[in-house]
Amino acid sequence: MAEGLGAGRTFSRPTPPPQTGWERLSELWRRDELQRYPEETVNIIKSAFTGGLVGWLYGGLPAFRQARRAFIEGSQGEVFQNRADAVQSAHRAGLRSFIRYGWRWSWRVGTFVAIFNMVSTGLSVYRDKTTISNFASAGAFTGALFRMHLGLPGLAGGFLFGTAFGIPAGGLLMIAQKLAGETLQEKRNRERREQYEQKLAEWQSRLSVTEDLGKMESDARGQSQTENSRGI
């Protein structure tokens, strides 16, 4: 029993919620007790996937139609077995363009959205507040990063484009969060606080029980020693 009590006393006080920006940032990539990533991290992944899908459709559908039309116009003199064969050949030509040009747009849009959300989320988490300047800075950084290979003019153009994209995108996101009642950062802070308070209450309860058991064990040991001394 003494060993069980000794092991019980070793449990530590719950770790309080992160207080510094770097601590909050590092928490973005840590799983919780249920092996789940934070909601912000999951949203970054979901938005990147959605952006990639939208980019694929944006680049692939026009390319499909254009390639199909070009195939029909350029194959007037070709001989096909039947109408179905001609239609299938046109569709195959369109599908090749859909995959080719859709992929080109998909990875660019998906990467742009992923970097934009990573920077804006990182700034919001580090500063512990969600502001329009976070999204403007994220857009400017992402736009400049994508255009920096074009030299200084491209860098400046990407900076301006990214800022112009980030401000309305961030504004819409903040409005949506306000309509929901709280921003994602406010929700995260509330959940951290509630989780810490719950763990702290459980820790205090366990500590109280352990101390009571220790006292009972000590009293029982003292009583046993007294009885032994009387018997002697």
C-alpha positions in Angstrom: 0.0 0.0 0.0 2.9 2.3 0.8 4.2 1.8 -2.7 0.9 2.6 -4.3 0.6 5.8 -2.2 4.2 6.7 -3.1 3.4 6.3 -6.8 0.2 8.3 -6.4 2.1 11.2 -5.0 4.4 11.4 -8.0 1.6 12.6 -10.4 2.3 16.2 -11.4 0.3 19.3 -11.5 -1.4 19.8 -14.9 0.6 22.0 -17.3 -1.1 25.4 -17.8 -2.1 26.7 -21.2 0.7 28.1 -23.3 1.5 31.7 -22.4 4.0 32.7 -25.1 3.7 32.9 -28.9 6.3 30.2 -29.5 4.5 27.8 -27.1 1.2 28.4 -28.9 2.9 27.9 -32.3 4.5 24.6 -31.2 1.1 23.4 -30.0 -0.2 23.6 -33.6 1.8 20.5 -34.6 1.2 18.4 -31.4 -1.6 15.9 -31.0 -3.8 15.8 -28.0 -4.7 12.9 -25.7 -7.0 11.5 -28.4 -4.2 11.7 -31.1 -6.0 14.6 -32.8 -4.4 17.7 -34.3 -5.7 21.1 -33.4 -8.6 22.5 -35.4 -6.4 25.2 -37.0 -4.0 22.6 -38.4 -6.9 20.5 -39.7 -8.4 23.6 -41.4 -5.1 24.3 -43.1 -5.0 20.8 -44.6 -8.7 21.0 -45.6 -8.3 24.4 -47.2 -5.3 23.3 -49.2 -7.2 20.2 -50.5 -10.2 22.4 -51.4 -7.9 25.0 -53.1 -6.3 22.2 -55.1 -9.6 20.8 -56.2 -10.9 24.3 -57.2 -7.7 25.0 -59.1 -8.0 21.7 -61.0 -11.5 22.5 -62.0 -10.6 26.1 -62.9 -7.7 25.0 -65.1 -9.0 21.7 -66.3 -12.6 22.4 -67.5 -11.7 25.2 -70.0 -8.8 23.1 -71.2 -11.1 20.1 -71.7 -13.6 22.1 -73.7 -10.9 23.8 -75.8 -9.0 20.5 -76.5 -12.2 18.8 -77.5 -13.2 21.6 -79.8 -9.7 21.7 -81.4 -9.8 17.9 -81.9 -13.2 18.1 -83.7 -12.1 21.0 -85.9 -8.7 19.4 -86.7 -10.1 15.9 -87.5 -12.6 16.7 -90.1 -10.7 14.7 -92.7 -10.0 11.7 -90.5 -12.0 8.5 -90.9 -13.6 6.9 -87.8 -15.3 3.6 -87.5 -18.5 5.2 -86.3 -19.9 8.2 -84.4 -19.2 6.7 -81.0 -15.5 6.2 -81.9 -15.3 9.9 -83.0 -16.9 11.1 -79.8 -14.7 8.9 -77.6 -11.6 10.2 -79.4 -12.7 13.8 -78.8 -13.3 13.0 -75.1 -9.9 11.4 -74.7 -8.2 14.4 -76.2 -10.2 16.6 -73.8 -9.4 14.4 -70.8 -5.7 14.6 -71.5 -5.9 18.4 -71.4 -8.1 18.3 -68.3 -5.5 16.3 -66.4 -2.5 18.2 -67.8 -3.7 21.8 -67.3 -5.9 20.9 -64.3 -2.8 19.6 -62.4 -0.8 22.8 -63.3 -3.5 24.9 -61.7 -4.2 22.5 -58.9 -0.8 22.4 -57.3 -0.3 26.1 -57.6 -3.6 27.1 -56.1 -3.4 24.4 -53.4 0.1 25.5 -52.4 -0.9 29.2 -52.4 -3.8 28.5 -50.2 -1.7 26.3 -47.9 1.0 28.9 -47.4 -1.4 31.7 -47.0 -3.4 29.9 -44.3 -0.2 28.7 -42.6 1.2 32.2 -42.3 -2.2 33.8 -41.3 -2.9 31.1 -38.8 0.6 31.3 -37.4 0.4 35.1 -37.0 -3.0 34.8 -35.3 -1.7 32.1 -32.9 1.5 33.9 -32.2 -0.2 37.2 -31.5 -3.1 35.5 -29.8 -5.6 37.6 -31.8 -7.2 37.6 -35.2 -6.9 40.8 -37.2 -7.1 41.8 -40.8 -3.4 42.7 -40.8 -2.6 39.0 -40.3 -4.3 38.1 -43.5 -2.9 41.1 -45.4 0.6 40.1 -44.3 0.0 36.5 -45.2 -1.2 37.4 -48.6 1.7 39.8 -49.3 4.2 37.1 -48.2 2.6 34.4 -50.3 2.2 36.5 -53.4 5.8 37.8 -53.2 7.0 34.2 -52.7 5.2 33.0 -55.8 6.5 35.8 -58.0 10.0 36.3 -56.7 11.5 34.3 -59.6 10.4 37.1 -61.9 12.8 39.6 -60.2 12.0 42.8 -58.4 9.0 43.8 -60.5 7.5 40.3 -60.1 8.2 40.5 -56.3 6.5 43.9 -56.0 3.5 42.7 -58.2 3.1 39.5 -56.1 3.3 41.6 -52.9 0.5 43.9 -54.1 -1.6 41.0 -55.5 -1.3 39.0 -52.3 -2.2 42.0 -50.1 -5.2 42.7 -52.3 -6.2 39.0 -52.0 -5.6 38.7 -48.3 -7.6 41.7 -47.1 -11.0 40.7 -48.5 -10.4 37.0 -47.9 -9.5 37.7 -44.2 -12.4 40.1 -43.9 -14.9 37.4 -45.1 -13.4 34.8 -42.8 -13.6 37.2 -39.8 -17.2 38.0 -40.6 -18.1 34.3 -40.8 -16.4 33.7 -37.4 -18.1 36.6 -35.8 -21.5 35.4 -37.0 -20.6 32.1 -35.4 -20.3 33.9 -32.1 -16.5 33.7 -31.6 -13.3 33.6 -33.6 -11.3 30.5 -34.0 -8.7 31.9 -31.7 -11.2 32.8 -29.0 -12.7 29.3 -29.3 -9.3 27.7 -29.0 -8.4 29.8 -25.9 -11.8 29.0 -24.3 -11.3 25.2 -24.9 -7.7 25.4 -23.5 -8.9 27.2 -20.4 -11.8 24.8 -19.8 -9.6 21.8 -20.3 -7.0 23.1 -17.9 -9.6 23.9 -15.3 -11.0 20.4 -15.6 -7.6 18.8 -15.3 -6.7 21.0 -12.4 -9.9 20.0 -10.5 -9.2 16.3 -11.1 -5.6 16.8 -9.9 -6.7 18.5 -6.7 -9.3 15.8 -6.1 -6.8 13.1 -6.5 -4.3 15.0 -4.4 -6.8 15.3 -1.6 -7.7 11.6 -1.7 -4.0 10.7 -1.7 -3.3 12.9 1.3 -6.3 11.4 3.2 -5.2 7.9 2.5 -1.6 8.8 3.6 -3.0 10.2 6.8 -5.1 7.1 7.5 -2.1 4.9 6.8 0.1 7.0 9.1 -2.6 6.8 11.9 -3.0 3.1 11.4 0.8 2.6 11.6 1.0 4.7 14.8 -1.9 2.8 16.4 -0.2 -0.5 15.5 3.0 0.6 17.0 1.3 1.7 20.2 -0.5 -1.7 20.5 2.8 -3.5 20.0 4.5 -1.5 22.6 1.7 -2.2 25.1 1.9 -5.9 24.3 5.6 -5.8 25.0 
